[in-house]
């Protein structure tokens, strides 16, 4: 049913992603699908990494750890964004298409008032992607 499952991850908030990560691993195992963990970073230093190369190494280590616990194939895709607050939705959308994902599993939050004015990342991806999108509430 699914061949490639894309899982956007925020390495600064991995503890809030466990439910979505577990579901993605379970689905990958059930359908013998590849997991692709996608992370967004900037070219300037951040709390997670000082360089895009360091971010990529951390994302790869994260993916390797996730693959161990699911016995699934895992890959990574790093997006270097000049301004993630403005560009992230479109950049994720492009990466999902480029990677040939047929399912996206994303962590989400319970909607609040602001979400009725500005859609969250998951809502944008669900509305603009050709892939199926599963939003997992934390």
N, C-alpha and C positions, 0 to 999 in steps of 0.2 A: 504494500500500500504506500509506504513512504520509503524513499531512497536516501534523501539528504535532509537532515533536520538542523536548522540553524537556530542557535541559542545565543541571543545577545546577552553579554555579561558586563557588569560594571565591577571591575576588580576592587574598587573602593568599598563596595557593599555586598560582598559575596555572602555574608551571613543572612541577608534578606532574600537570597535567591534559592535557598535550599529546596523549597517545595517545587519550583519550576525545574531546577536541575535534576531532581530525582525523577520527575515525570518524563523529562527529555531522555534520561538514561533508560528508563523503563520502556519507553516507546521505541528507542533505537534498538534495544535488545529484542523486543517482540518482533519488530519488522526487519531486523538485520540491516538497519539503516546506519549511515555515517552521521556522526554528530560533528557540527562545525560551530565552534565557539567564536563569536564575533565581538571584538572589543573596540572601543573608540578612545583615542588619546589625542593629545595635541603635540605640536612640535616643541612646545615649551615645557619646562619642568612642572610636575604636578605632585600631589600627595602620593600617588602610586608609583611613579617613575620619573627619572630625570630626562630620559630620551625616548623616542619612539622604539628604538632597538631594545632598550631595557624593558619597555612595556611588552613588546612582542615576546621576549624571553619569559616574562612572568605569565603571559597568556598561554604560551606553549606549556609551561610547567603546570598551570592550572588544568589545561585540557588533558595532559598526560595523567594527572591524578584522577580526573573524572573518568577517563577511559579505563583505568585500572579497576575502579569500583563497578563498572558496568560490563566489562569485557566487550566493549564496542570500539569501533574505529573512530578516532577523533582527530580533527584538524582544527586549525585556527585561521582567522582572517583579521588582520589589524587595519583599522581605518584611522588614518592620521588626518584630523580635522583642524582647520584653522579656527573655527568657532563652533564647537559642538552644540552650544545652546541654540544656535540658529540653524545649523546645517545637519544635525544628527539624523533627523527623520529621513531626509532625502538620501543621505549617505547610507543609512541602513537599508533603505528601499533599493538603492542601486546594488549594494553588496548582496542582498538576498537574490536579486535577479541574476547577477554575475555568477554567483555560486550555484545556481540551479536548484535552489531549495524548493521542496514541495511542502514543507511544514516549517513554521516558525513557532518556537515555544518561548514565550516571554513572561517574565515576572511582571506583575502589575500591582497597583494599590487600589484600595476602595476609593471610588470616585468622590471628589469633593466639589465644592462650588466652583473653583477655578477650572475644573475639567469641563464644565459646561460652557466656558468661554474659550479656553484653549484645550484642544484635545491632547491626551497623553501620547507617548511614543507608540504604545501598543495600538491605540485607536487609529493613529495615522497609518501604521503598517497594515493593519487589517483593512483599512479603506483603500489603500493604494497598491497592495501587493497582489500578484497572481497566485502566490502560495497560500495555503491554508494557514491560519494564525490561531494559536491557542494562547489566551491570556490566563495566567495563573495568579490568582490573588494570594498575597502573602498573609 
